[in-house]
């Protein structure tokens, strides 16, 4: 005979639930594998048994709420007496705060700090090496390669391995100076290394040159670093920078701002025209033998020699379209047929002859390798015929 009362359900403990859930997990993973293999029919996954919640401290919270509710119902005088009674029992939390007065200053101790350097010369905080200073004292040219982080560290860590050469001084004696042929050529600098070296160089010379000289070379670097050619034609920027520094060492003189702009424009023109000639040569010499190669620079272009080594080119002027001179040096006012030329070079810029509206030089020198990306106010029109559909060097208007 069965009893009229149902027995209470068995409540599984945590130790019983965990192994059952592990078994169900394995079964579900097996079902997922069958599902991935596209088997059918496949039963649904077995749900996991929820674990019992841990015992809560709600009883303590309930008692506290009851005490507080009773305390609020008391009169002010009774509340004061109740507070005094609780304090006399010592039930308040009187855990003292940790004493930190005896803890040693292990995180920040100014007595152990090294003195700050007066100048920041490199990432490794190394000063300029004495071999570089000896070049300055001998009035020798300092290539920017000596001021990169890599070479500055190389000078300080491996100076004993570097070779020196005998060189005459201005007083008729000989001295031993650093052989610069052991370093990479300056014209292999990339834009990032070039800016890094200039930053270290300007930081170094601030204390050894007059303020006016330091201000000029700072403006020189800042103007070049903000020039649009830094991204579009860095080879021209680097060539102009090297020639300017070399000329100053050979003949120190004050720099004229207009001459500086004129010379920069001229170098840009030469480099871009070399690119045009190279592009035309590539088109006309498609049958060049495979074994014939050219020296390449770090940017993948034909390596550009220094000014003293470059062969004389036969440029074409973008004002009169005649060969033999650059457009900043053009003195022509009319064409061979007596027609007044459309453009002129004045005030350091290419502009219309009938006014001062600037004409974009980069556009007129553009070619498939160098498209103009300038966003200045200069007009993108042919400097020979005023047509906006082509550049002067395309020779479509001859």
C-alpha positions as CSV (number, residue, x, y, z in Angstrom):
1,X,0.0,0.0,0.0
2,X,1.4,3.3,-1.0
3,X,1.5,6.2,1.3
4,X,-0.8,9.2,0.8
5,X,2.0,11.7,1.1
6,X,4.6,12.3,-1.7
7,X,8.2,12.2,-0.5
8,X,10.1,15.5,-1.0
9,X,12.3,15.8,-4.1
10,X,15.9,14.9,-3.7
11,X,18.1,18.0,-3.8
12,X,21.4,17.2,-5.4
13,X,24.5,18.7,-3.9
14,X,27.2,20.6,-5.7
15,X,29.4,17.4,-5.8
16,X,26.7,15.5,-7.6
17,X,25.8,18.2,-10.1
18,X,29.4,18.8,-11.4
19,X,30.1,15.3,-12.7
20,X,26.6,15.1,-14.3
21,X,27.2,18.4,-16.1
22,X,30.6,17.2,-17.3
23,X,28.9,14.1,-18.8
24,X,26.2,16.2,-20.5
25,X,28.9,18.5,-21.9
26,X,30.7,15.6,-23.5
27,X,27.4,14.3,-25.0
28,X,26.6,17.7,-26.4
29,X,30.0,18.0,-28.0
30,X,29.5,14.6,-29.6
31,X,26.1,15.8,-30.9
32,X,27.8,18.9,-32.3
33,X,30.3,16.7,-34.1
34,X,27.5,14.8,-35.7
35,X,25.8,18.1,-36.6
36,X,29.0,19.3,-38.3
37,X,29.1,16.1,-40.3
38,X,25.5,16.8,-41.5
39,X,24.0,13.7,-39.9
40,X,20.3,13.5,-39.2
41,X,18.2,13.2,-37.2
42,X,20.1,14.6,-34.2
43,X,18.5,14.9,-30.7
44,X,18.7,18.3,-29.0
45,X,21.4,19.2,-26.5
46,X,20.9,18.2,-22.9
47,X,20.6,21.4,-20.7
48,X,23.1,21.7,-17.8
49,X,21.9,21.4,-14.3
50,X,22.1,24.8,-12.5
51,X,24.4,24.8,-9.5
52,X,22.8,25.7,-6.1
53,X,23.4,29.3,-5.1
54,X,25.8,29.8,-2.2
55,X,24.3,30.5,1.2
56,X,23.6,34.2,1.5
57,X,24.1,36.4,4.5
58,X,20.6,37.8,4.2
59,X,19.8,36.9,7.9
60,X,22.5,39.3,9.1
61,X,21.2,42.0,6.8
62,X,17.6,41.4,8.0
63,X,18.6,41.8,11.7
64,X,20.5,45.0,10.9
65,X,17.4,46.4,9.1
66,X,15.2,45.5,12.1
67,X,17.6,47.2,14.5
68,X,17.8,50.4,12.3
69,X,14.0,50.5,11.9
70,X,13.6,50.3,15.7
71,X,16.3,52.9,16.3
72,X,14.5,55.3,14.0
73,X,11.3,55.0,16.0
74,X,13.0,56.1,19.2
75,X,12.8,59.6,20.5
76,X,16.0,61.8,20.1
77,X,16.9,61.4,23.8
78,X,16.4,57.6,23.6
79,X,18.6,57.5,20.4
80,X,21.4,59.2,22.3
81,X,21.2,56.7,25.1
82,X,21.1,53.8,22.6
83,X,24.2,55.1,20.8
84,X,26.1,55.4,24.1
85,X,25.1,51.9,25.0
86,X,26.3,50.5,21.7
87,X,29.6,52.4,21.9
88,X,30.2,51.1,25.5
89,X,29.9,47.5,24.2
90,X,32.9,48.1,21.7
91,X,31.0,46.8,18.7
92,X,32.2,49.5,16.3
93,X,34.8,48.6,13.8
94,X,38.1,49.9,15.3
95,X,40.5,48.3,12.9
96,X,43.5,50.7,12.8
97,X,44.8,52.0,9.4
98,X,48.1,50.5,8.4
99,X,51.1,52.6,9.3
100,X,53.0,53.6,6.2
101,X,55.5,55.8,8.0
102,X,58.0,53.0,8.2
103,X,57.7,51.9,4.5
104,X,60.9,52.7,2.6
105,X,60.6,55.0,-0.5
106,X,61.2,52.3,-3.0
107,X,59.0,53.8,-5.8
108,X,60.2,57.4,-5.9
109,X,63.4,58.4,-4.3
110,X,64.9,61.7,-5.6
111,X,68.2,61.1,-3.9
112,X,68.8,58.2,-6.3
113,X,67.9,60.0,-9.5
114,X,70.5,61.0,-12.1
115,X,70.9,64.7,-13.0
116,X,68.9,65.7,-16.1
117,X,71.0,66.4,-19.2
118,X,71.1,69.9,-20.5
119,X,70.6,68.8,-24.1
120,X,68.9,65.9,-25.7
121,X,71.2,64.6,-28.4
122,X,69.8,61.2,-29.3
123,X,67.4,58.5,-28.3
124,X,70.2,57.0,-26.3
125,X,71.1,60.4,-24.7
126,X,74.6,60.2,-26.1
127,X,76.5,63.4,-26.7
128,X,78.1,64.3,-30.0
129,X,81.3,62.2,-30.3
130,X,84.7,63.9,-30.2
131,X,85.6,62.6,-33.6
132,X,82.7,64.7,-35.0
133,X,83.9,67.8,-33.0
134,X,87.3,67.3,-34.5
135,X,85.8,67.6,-38.0
136,X,84.2,70.9,-37.0
137,X,87.5,72.3,-35.6
138,X,89.2,71.3,-38.9
139,X,86.4,73.2,-40.8
140,X,85.3,70.0,-42.6
141,X,81.9,69.3,-44.0
142,X,79.6,67.3,-41.6
143,X,77.2,65.0,-43.4
144,X,73.9,64.5,-41.7
145,X,74.6,60.7,-41.6
146,X,76.8,61.4,-38.5
147,X,73.8,62.6,-36.5
148,X,71.4,59.7,-36.9
149,X,70.7,57.6,-33.8
150,X,72.3,54.6,-35.5
151,X,75.6,56.2,-36.4
152,X,75.8,58.2,-33.2
153,X,75.6,55.0,-31.2
154,X,78.1,53.4,-33.6
155,X,80.6,56.2,-32.9
156,X,80.3,55.8,-29.1
157,X,80.4,52.0,-29.0
158,X,82.8,51.2,-31.8
159,X,85.0,54.3,-32.3
160,X,88.2,52.2,-31.7
161,X,87.3,50.2,-34.9
162,X,86.9,53.3,-37.1
163,X,89.6,54.4,-39.5
164,X,91.0,57.9,-39.5
165,X,92.9,59.6,-42.4
166,X,95.6,62.2,-42.4
167,X,94.4,65.7,-43.4
168,X,96.1,69.1,-43.6
169,X,95.0,71.9,-41.4
170,X,94.7,75.7,-42.0
171,X,98.0,76.3,-40.2
172,X,100.1,74.0,-42.4
173,X,100.2,71.0,-40.1
174,X,98.6,67.5,-40.5
175,X,96.0,65.9,-38.3
176,X,94.0,62.7,-38.2
177,X,90.3,63.0,-38.9
178,X,87.5,60.5,-39.2
179,X,87.2,58.8,-42.6
180,X,83.7,59.5,-43.7
181,X,83.8,56.8,-46.4
182,X,83.1,54.3,-43.7
183,X,79.5,55.6,-43.4
184,X,76.6,55.5,-45.9
185,X,76.4,58.2,-48.4
186,X,74.3,61.2,-47.3
187,X,72.1,61.0,-50.4
188,X,70.8,57.6,-49.2
189,X,68.9,59.2,-46.3
190,X,65.2,58.6,-46.2
191,X,62.8,61.4,-45.0
192,X,62.5,60.0,-41.5
193,X,66.2,59.7,-40.9
194,X,66.8,63.1,-42.5
195,X,64.4,64.8,-40.1
196,X,65.9,62.8,-37.1
197,X,69.4,63.9,-38.0
198,X,68.5,67.5,-38.5
199,X,66.8,67.6,-35.1
200,X,69.9,66.2,-33.3
201,X,72.1,68.6,-35.3
202,X,70.1,71.7,-34.4
203,X,70.0,70.6,-30.7
204,X,73.7,70.3,-30.7
205,X,74.7,73.6,-32.4
206,X,72.4,75.7,-30.2
207,X,75.2,76.3,-27.7
208,X,78.1,76.6,-30.1
209,X,76.8,78.9,-32.8
210,X,75.5,82.5,-32.7
211,X,71.8,82.9,-32.2
212,X,71.3,84.4,-35.7
213,X,73.0,81.4,-37.4
214,X,71.1,78.9,-35.4
215,X,67.8,80.7,-36.2
216,X,68.7,80.6,-40.0
217,X,69.4,76.9,-40.1
218,X,66.3,76.2,-38.1
219,X,64.2,78.1,-40.6
220,X,66.1,76.3,-43.4
221,X,65.1,72.9,-42.0
222,X,61.5,73.8,-41.1
223,X,60.9,75.3,-44.5
224,X,62.2,72.1,-46.2
225,X,60.3,69.8,-43.8
226,X,57.0,71.6,-44.6
227,X,57.6,71.7,-48.4
228,X,55.3,69.6,-50.5
229,X,58.3,68.1,-52.2
230,X,59.2,66.2,-49.0
231,X,56.7,63.5,-50.0
232,X,56.4,64.0,-53.8
233,X,60.1,64.5,-54.6
234,X,62.3,64.0,-51.6
235,X,65.3,63.5,-53.8
236,X,65.1,67.2,-54.8
237,X,64.8,68.3,-51.2
238,X,67.8,66.2,-50.1
239,X,69.9,67.4,-53.0
240,X,69.2,71.0,-52.3
241,X,69.9,70.6,-48.6
242,X,73.3,68.9,-49.3
243,X,74.3,71.5,-51.8
244,X,73.3,74.4,-49.5
245,X,75.3,73.0,-46.6
246,X,78.4,72.2,-48.8
247,X,78.4,75.7,-50.3
248,X,78.3,77.2,-46.9
249,X,81.3,75.2,-45.7
250,X,83.2,76.2,-48.9
251,X,82.2,79.9,-48.6
252,X,80.5,80.9,-45.4
253,X,78.1,83.8,-46.2
254,X,74.8,85.2,-45.2
255,X,71.8,83.5,-46.9
256,X,69.3,85.5,-49.0
257,X,65.7,84.3,-48.7
258,X,64.9,85.0,-52.4
259,X,68.0,83.3,-53.6
260,X,67.3,80.3,-51.4
261,X,63.8,79.9,-52.9
262,X,65.2,80.4,-56.4
263,X,67.8,77.7,-56.0
264,X,65.3,75.3,-54.4
265,X,62.9,75.8,-57.4
266,X,65.8,75.2,-59.8
267,X,66.8,71.9,-58.1
268,X,63.2,70.7,-58.2
269,X,63.0,71.6,-61.9
270,X,66.2,69.6,-62.6
271,X,65.2,66.5,-60.7
272,X,61.7,66.4,-62.2
273,X,63.1,67.0,-65.7
274,X,65.5,64.1,-65.2
275,X,62.4,62.0,-64.3
276,X,60.7,63.1,-67.5
277,X,63.8,62.2,-69.6
278,X,64.0,58.9,-67.8
279,X,60.4,58.2,-68.6
280,X,60.8,59.0,-72.2
281,X,64.0,56.9,-72.4
282,X,62.1,53.9,-70.9
283,X,59.5,54.2,-73.6
284,X,62.0,54.5,-76.5
285,X,64.3,51.7,-75.2
286,X,61.9,48.9,-74.6
287,X,64.3,46.5,-76.2
288,X,67.1,47.2,-73.7
289,X,69.1,44.0,-72.8
290,X,68.2,42.4,-69.5
291,X,71.7,42.4,-68.2
292,X,72.0,46.2,-68.5
293,X,71.2,47.8,-65.1
294,X,71.4,51.2,-63.5
295,X,72.5,52.2,-60.0
296,X,69.5,52.6,-57.8
297,X,69.1,54.7,-54.7
298,X,67.2,53.8,-51.5
299,X,64.0,55.1,-53.0
300,X,64.1,52.9,-56.1
301,X,65.0,55.8,-58.5
302,X,68.1,56.4,-60.5
303,X,70.8,57.5,-58.1
304,X,71.4,61.2,-58.3
305,X,75.1,62.3,-58.0
306,X,76.3,65.4,-56.3
307,X,76.4,68.7,-58.2
308,X,80.1,68.4,-59.0
309,X,79.6,64.9,-60.4
310,X,76.4,65.4,-62.4
311,X,76.7,65.7,-66.1
312,X,75.4,68.9,-67.7
313,X,71.9,68.4,-68.8
314,X,70.1,70.1,-71.7
315,X,66.9,71.3,-70.1
316,X,63.9,72.7,-71.8
317,X,62.4,75.9,-70.5
318,X,58.7,75.7,-69.6
319,X,58.2,79.4,-70.5
320,X,59.5,79.6,-74.0
321,X,59.9,75.8,-74.7
322,X,63.5,76.3,-75.9
323,X,66.3,74.1,-74.7
324,X,69.6,75.2,-73.1
325,X,68.4,77.0,-70.0
326,X,66.0,76.6,-67.0
327,X,62.8,78.6,-66.7
328,X,64.1,80.8,-63.7
329,X,66.9,82.0,-66.1
330,X,64.6,82.6,-69.1
331,X,65.0,86.1,-70.6
332,X,62.7,85.5,-73.6
333,X,59.6,87.7,-74.0
334,X,58.3,86.4,-77.4
335,X,58.3,83.2,-79.4
336,X,60.3,82.7,-82.6
337,X,57.1,83.9,-84.4
338,X,57.0,87.1,-82.5
339,X,54.1,86.1,-80.2
340,X,54.3,87.5,-76.7
341,X,54.9,84.6,-74.2
342,X,52.2,83.8,-71.8
343,X,54.2,83.3,-68.6
344,X,57.2,84.8,-66.9
345,X,59.4,84.1,-63.8
346,X,59.2,86.9,-61.3
347,X,59.4,87.3,-57.5
348,X,60.6,83.7,-57.1
349,X,57.5,82.2,-58.8
350,X,56.1,81.3,-62.2
351,X,53.2,83.6,-63.0
352,X,51.2,85.1,-65.9
353,X,53.0,87.8,-67.8
354,X,49.8,90.0,-67.8
355,X,49.5,89.8,-64.0
356,X,50.8,88.2,-60.8
357,X,48.6,85.1,-60.8
358,X,50.9,82.2,-60.0
359,X,51.1,79.1,-62.2
360,X,51.9,75.7,-60.8
361,X,55.4,74.6,-61.6
362,X,54.8,71.0,-60.5
363,X,51.8,70.7,-62.9
364,X,53.9,71.8,-65.9
365,X,56.7,69.4,-64.9
366,X,54.3,66.5,-64.3
367,X,54.7,63.2,-66.0
368,X,53.3,59.6,-65.4
369,X,55.8,59.1,-62.6
370,X,55.3,62.4,-60.9
371,X,51.7,63.7,-60.9
372,X,51.1,67.1,-59.3
373,X,49.5,66.8,-55.8
374,X,49.8,70.4,-54.9
375,X,46.7,72.1,-53.3
376,X,48.0,75.6,-53.3
377,X,46.5,78.6,-55.1
378,X,48.7,78.2,-58.2
379,X,46.7,77.5,-61.4
380,X,47.0,74.1,-63.1
381,X,47.4,75.5,-66.7
382,X,50.0,75.1,-69.4
383,X,52.6,77.9,-68.9
384,X,53.0,78.2,-72.7
385,X,49.5,78.2,-74.1
386,X,47.2,78.6,-71.0
387,X,45.4,75.3,-71.7
388,X,44.4,73.3,-68.6
389,X,44.2,70.0,-70.3
390,X,48.0,69.4,-70.6
391,X,51.3,70.4,-69.1
392,X,54.1,72.3,-71.0
393,X,56.4,69.3,-71.1
394,X,53.8,67.3,-72.9
395,X,54.7,69.3,-76.0
396,X,51.2,69.2,-77.2
397,X,51.1,72.9,-78.0
398,X,54.4,73.2,-80.0
